[in-house]
Amino acid sequence: METSEIKKLIEGGIANAEAIVTGDGGKYEATVISTAFEGLSMLKEHQLVYKTVDAQIASGELHALTIKAYTPEEWEQNKS
């Protein structure tokens, strides 16, 4: 699975999302920025992201995905 495919799945499944995906060999890291995360716990944010790639995880095409989820405001603070 290519990082661009994972990016497309995440961005297509979460409103107003921007995904930065790195990795290979079935193990990837996704940094996801979206207004959809506002007011959610970290668990709920991760569940929202995992939901976009459930089929790929179930099939074994995607072995591991580490997630860092941010609201746009959190992302701006994190970059500083």
CNS distance restraints for C-alpha pairs under 8 A (distance, minus, plus):
assign (resid   1 and name CA) (resid   5 and name CA) 6.79 0.50 0.50
assign (resid   1 and name CA) (resid   6 and name CA) 7.61 0.50 0.50
assign (resid   1 and name CA) (resid  24 and name CA) 7.76 0.50 0.50
assign (resid   1 and name CA) (resid  25 and name CA) 7.92 0.50 0.50
assign (resid   1 and name CA) (resid  26 and name CA) 6.92 0.50 0.50
assign (resid   1 and name CA) (resid  61 and name CA) 6.44 0.50 0.50
assign (resid   1 and name CA) (resid  62 and name CA) 6.87 0.50 0.50
assign (resid   2 and name CA) (resid   6 and name CA) 6.74 0.50 0.50
assign (resid   2 and name CA) (resid  24 and name CA) 7.34 0.50 0.50
assign (resid   3 and name CA) (resid   7 and name CA) 6.15 0.50 0.50
assign (resid   3 and name CA) (resid  21 and name CA) 5.59 0.50 0.50
assign (resid   3 and name CA) (resid  22 and name CA) 6.13 0.50 0.50
assign (resid   3 and name CA) (resid  23 and name CA) 7.06 0.50 0.50
assign (resid   3 and name CA) (resid  24 and name CA) 7.45 0.50 0.50
assign (resid   3 and name CA) (resid  28 and name CA) 7.72 0.50 0.50
assign (resid   4 and name CA) (resid   8 and name CA) 6.13 0.50 0.50
assign (resid   4 and name CA) (resid  21 and name CA) 7.45 0.50 0.50
assign (resid   5 and name CA) (resid   9 and name CA) 6.28 0.50 0.50
assign (resid   6 and name CA) (resid  10 and name CA) 6.20 0.50 0.50
assign (resid   6 and name CA) (resid  21 and name CA) 7.12 0.50 0.50
assign (resid   6 and name CA) (resid  53 and name CA) 7.43 0.50 0.50
assign (resid   7 and name CA) (resid  11 and name CA) 6.02 0.50 0.50
assign (resid   7 and name CA) (resid  19 and name CA) 5.53 0.50 0.50
assign (resid   7 and name CA) (resid  20 and name CA) 6.75 0.50 0.50
assign (resid   7 and name CA) (resid  21 and name CA) 6.07 0.50 0.50
assign (resid   7 and name CA) (resid  30 and name CA) 8.00 0.50 0.50
assign (resid   8 and name CA) (resid  12 and name CA) 5.80 0.50 0.50
assign (resid   9 and name CA) (resid  13 and name CA) 6.05 0.50 0.50
assign (resid   9 and name CA) (resid  52 and name CA) 5.96 0.50 0.50
assign (resid   9 and name CA) (resid  53 and name CA) 6.66 0.50 0.50
assign (resid  10 and name CA) (resid  14 and name CA) 6.15 0.50 0.50
assign (resid  10 and name CA) (resid  17 and name CA) 7.46 0.50 0.50
assign (resid  10 and name CA) (resid  19 and name CA) 6.76 0.50 0.50
assign (resid  10 and name CA) (resid  49 and name CA) 6.47 0.50 0.50
assign (resid  10 and name CA) (resid  52 and name CA) 5.49 0.50 0.50
assign (resid  10 and name CA) (resid  53 and name CA) 7.19 0.50 0.50
assign (resid  11 and name CA) (resid  15 and name CA) 7.21 0.50 0.50
assign (resid  11 and name CA) (resid  16 and name CA) 7.41 0.50 0.50
assign (resid  11 and name CA) (resid  17 and name CA) 5.10 0.50 0.50
assign (resid  11 and name CA) (resid  18 and name CA) 6.04 0.50 0.50
assign (resid  11 and name CA) (resid  19 and name CA) 6.31 0.50 0.50
assign (resid  12 and name CA) (resid  17 and name CA) 7.98 0.50 0.50
assign (resid  13 and name CA) (resid  49 and name CA) 7.99 0.50 0.50
assign (resid  13 and name CA) (resid  52 and name CA) 5.42 0.50 0.50
assign (resid  14 and name CA) (resid  34 and name CA) 7.59 0.50 0.50
assign (resid  14 and name CA) (resid  36 and name CA) 7.12 0.50 0.50
assign (resid  14 and name CA) (resid  48 and name CA) 7.56 0.50 0.50
assign (resid  14 and name CA) (resid  49 and name CA) 7.47 0.50 0.50
assign (resid  14 and name CA) (resid  52 and name CA) 7.68 0.50 0.50
assign (resid  15 and name CA) (resid  34 and name CA) 7.07 0.50 0.50
assign (resid  15 and name CA) (resid  35 and name CA) 7.62 0.50 0.50
assign (resid  15 and name CA) (resid  36 and name CA) 6.32 0.50 0.50
assign (resid  16 and name CA) (resid  34 and name CA) 5.54 0.50 0.50
assign (resid  16 and name CA) (resid  35 and name CA) 6.47 0.50 0.50
assign (resid  16 and name CA) (resid  36 and name CA) 7.23 0.50 0.50
assign (resid  17 and name CA) (resid  32 and name CA) 6.58 0.50 0.50
assign (resid  17 and name CA) (resid  33 and name CA) 5.55 0.50 0.50
assign (resid  17 and name CA) (resid  34 and name CA) 4.42 0.50 0.50
assign (resid  17 and name CA) (resid  35 and name CA) 7.39 0.50 0.50
assign (resid  17 and name CA) (resid  36 and name CA) 7.78 0.50 0.50
assign (resid  18 and name CA) (resid  32 and name CA) 5.72 0.50 0.50
assign (resid  18 and name CA) (resid  33 and name CA) 5.20 0.50 0.50
assign (resid  18 and name CA) (resid  34 and name CA) 6.49 0.50 0.50
assign (resid  19 and name CA) (resid  30 and name CA) 6.43 0.50 0.50
assign (resid  19 and name CA) (resid  31 and name CA) 5.66 0.50 0.50
assign (resid  19 and name CA) (resid  32 and name CA) 4.44 0.50 0.50
assign (resid  19 and name CA) (resid  33 and name CA) 6.42 0.50 0.50
assign (resid  20 and name CA) (resid  30 and name CA) 5.61 0.50 0.50
assign (resid  20 and name CA) (resid  31 and name CA) 5.08 0.50 0.50
assign (resid  20 and name CA) (resid  32 and name CA) 6.41 0.50 0.50
assign (resid  21 and name CA) (resid  28 and name CA) 6.85 0.50 0.50
assign (resid  21 and name CA) (resid  29 and name CA) 5.66 0.50 0.50
assign (resid  21 and name CA) (resid  30 and name CA) 4.44 0.50 0.50
assign (resid  21 and name CA) (resid  31 and name CA) 6.43 0.50 0.50
assign (resid  22 and name CA) (resid  28 and name CA) 5.64 0.50 0.50
assign (resid  22 and name CA) (resid  29 and name CA) 5.35 0.50 0.50
assign (resid  22 and name CA) (resid  30 and name CA) 6.59 0.50 0.50
assign (resid  23 and name CA) (resid  27 and name CA) 5.92 0.50 0.50
assign (resid  23 and name CA) (resid  28 and name CA) 4.30 0.50 0.50
assign (resid  23 and name CA) (resid  29 and name CA) 6.17 0.50 0.50
assign (resid  24 and name CA) (resid  28 and name CA) 6.03 0.50 0.50
assign (resid  26 and name CA) (resid  61 and name CA) 6.71 0.50 0.50
assign (resid  26 and name CA) (resid  62 and name CA) 4.95 0.50 0.50
assign (resid  26 and name CA) (resid  63 and name CA) 4.72 0.50 0.50
assign (resid  26 and name CA) (resid  64 and name CA) 6.23 0.50 0.50
assign (resid  27 and name CA) (resid  62 and name CA) 6.97 0.50 0.50
assign (resid  27 and name CA) (resid  63 and name CA) 5.74 0.50 0.50
assign (resid  27 and name CA) (resid  64 and name CA) 4.61 0.50 0.50
assign (resid  27 and name CA) (resid  65 and name CA) 5.99 0.50 0.50
assign (resid  28 and name CA) (resid  64 and name CA) 6.12 0.50 0.50
assign (resid  28 and name CA) (resid  65 and name CA) 4.87 0.50 0.50
assign (resid  28 and name CA) (resid  66 and name CA) 6.29 0.50 0.50
assign (resid  29 and name CA) (resid  65 and name CA) 5.45 0.50 0.50
assign (resid  29 and name CA) (resid  66 and name CA) 4.55 0.50 0.50
assign (resid  29 and name CA) (resid  67 and name CA) 5.93 0.50 0.50
assign (resid  29 and name CA) (resid  68 and name CA) 7.86 0.50 0.50
assign (resid  30 and name CA) (resid  65 and name CA) 6.89 0.50 0.50
assign (resid  30 and name CA) (resid  66 and name CA) 6.13 0.50 0.50
assign (resid  30 and name CA) (resid  67 and name CA) 4.99 0.50 0.50
assign (resid  30 and name CA) (resid  68 and name CA) 6.26 0.50 0.50
assign (resid  31 and name CA) (resid  67 and name CA) 5.97 0.50 0.50
assign (resid  31 and name CA) (resid  68 and name CA) 4.69 0.50 0.50
assign (resid  31 and name CA) (resid  69 and name CA) 5.87 0.50 0.50
assign (resid  31 and name CA) (resid  70 and name CA) 7.73 0.50 0.50
assign (resid  32 and name CA) (resid  67 and name CA) 7.42 0.50 0.50
assign (resid  32 and name CA) (resid  68 and name CA) 6.22 0.50 0.50
assign (resid  32 and name CA) (resid  69 and name CA) 4.84 0.50 0.50
assign (resid  32 and name CA) (resid  70 and name CA) 6.20 0.50 0.50
assign (resid  33 and name CA) (resid  69 and name CA) 5.96 0.50 0.50
assign (resid  33 and name CA) (resid  70 and name CA) 4.80 0.50 0.50
assign (resid  33 and name CA) (resid  71 and name CA) 5.44 0.50 0.50
assign (resid  33 and name CA) (resid  72 and name CA) 5.87 0.50 0.50
assign (resid  33 and name CA) (resid  75 and name CA) 6.83 0.50 0.50
assign (resid  34 and name CA) (resid  38 and name CA) 7.95 0.50 0.50
assign (resid  34 and name CA) (resid  69 and name CA) 7.85 0.50 0.50
assign (resid  34 and name CA) (resid  70 and name CA) 6.51 0.50 0.50
assign (resid  34 and name CA) (resid  71 and name CA) 5.13 0.50 0.50
assign (resid  34 and name CA) (resid  72 and name CA) 6.11 0.50 0.50
assign (resid  35 and name CA) (resid  71 and name CA) 5.31 0.50 0.50
assign (resid  35 and name CA) (resid  72 and name CA) 6.39 0.50 0.50
assign (resid  36 and name CA) (resid  71 and name CA) 7.47 0.50 0.50
assign (resid  37 and name CA) (resid  45 and name CA) 5.87 0.50 0.50
assign (resid  37 and name CA) (resid  69 and name CA) 7.51 0.50 0.50
assign (resid  37 and name CA) (resid  70 and name CA) 6.79 0.50 0.50
assign (resid  37 and name CA) (resid  71 and name CA) 5.65 0.50 0.50
assign (resid  38 and name CA) (resid  71 and name CA) 6.00 0.50 0.50
assign (resid  40 and name CA) (resid  44 and name CA) 5.81 0.50 0.50
assign (resid  40 and name CA) (resid  45 and name CA) 6.15 0.50 0.50
assign (resid  41 and name CA) (resid  45 and name CA) 6.26 0.50 0.50
assign (resid  42 and name CA) (resid  46 and name CA) 6.21 0.50 0.50
assign (resid  42 and name CA) (resid  69 and name CA) 7.65 0.50 0.50
assign (resid  43 and name CA) (resid  47 and name CA) 6.14 0.50 0.50
assign (resid  44 and name CA) (resid  48 and name CA) 6.13 0.50 0.50
assign (resid  45 and name CA) (resid  49 and name CA) 6.48 0.50 0.50
assign (resid  45 and name CA) (resid  69 and name CA) 6.44 0.50 0.50
assign (resid  46 and name CA) (resid  50 and name CA) 6.05 0.50 0.50
assign (resid  46 and name CA) (resid  67 and name CA) 6.60 0.50 0.50
assign (resid  46 and name CA) (resid  69 and name CA) 7.16 0.50 0.50
assign (resid  47 and name CA) (resid  51 and name CA) 6.03 0.50 0.50
assign (resid  48 and name CA) (resid  52 and name CA) 7.05 0.50 0.50
assign (resid  49 and name CA) (resid  53 and name CA) 7.27 0.50 0.50
assign (resid  49 and name CA) (resid  67 and name CA) 7.79 0.50 0.50
assign (resid  50 and name CA) (resid  54 and name CA) 5.94 0.50 0.50
assign (resid  53 and name CA) (resid  57 and name CA) 6.33 0.50 0.50
assign (resid  54 and name CA) (resid  58 and name CA) 6.04 0.50 0.50
assign (resid  55 and name CA) (resid  59 and name CA) 6.13 0.50 0.50
assign (resid  56 and name CA) (resid  60 and name CA) 6.21 0.50 0.50
assign (resid  56 and name CA) (resid  61 and name CA) 5.17 0.50 0.50
assign (resid  56 and name CA) (resid  62 and name CA) 5.29 0.50 0.50
assign (resid  57 and name CA) (resid  61 and name CA) 6.10 0.50 0.50
assign (resid  57 and name CA) (resid  62 and name CA) 4.78 0.50 0.50
assign (resid  57 and name CA) (resid  63 and name CA) 6.07 0.50 0.50
assign (resid  57 and name CA) (resid  64 and name CA) 7.68 0.50 0.50
assign (resid  58 and name CA) (resid  62 and name CA) 7.99 0.50 0.50
assign (resid  70 and name CA) (resid  74 and name CA) 5.45 0.50 0.50
assign (resid  70 and name CA) (resid  75 and name CA) 5.49 0.50 0.50
assign (resid  71 and name CA) (resid  75 and name CA) 6.11 0.50 0.50
assign (resid  72 and name CA) (resid  76 and name CA) 6.30 0.50 0.50
assign (resid  73 and name CA) (resid  77 and name CA) 6.37 0.50 0.50
assign (resid  74 and name CA) (resid  78 and name CA) 6.01 0.50 0.50
assign (resid  75 and name CA) (resid  79 and name CA) 6.18 0.50 0.50
assign (resid  76 and name CA) (resid  80 and name CA) 6.69 0.50 0.50
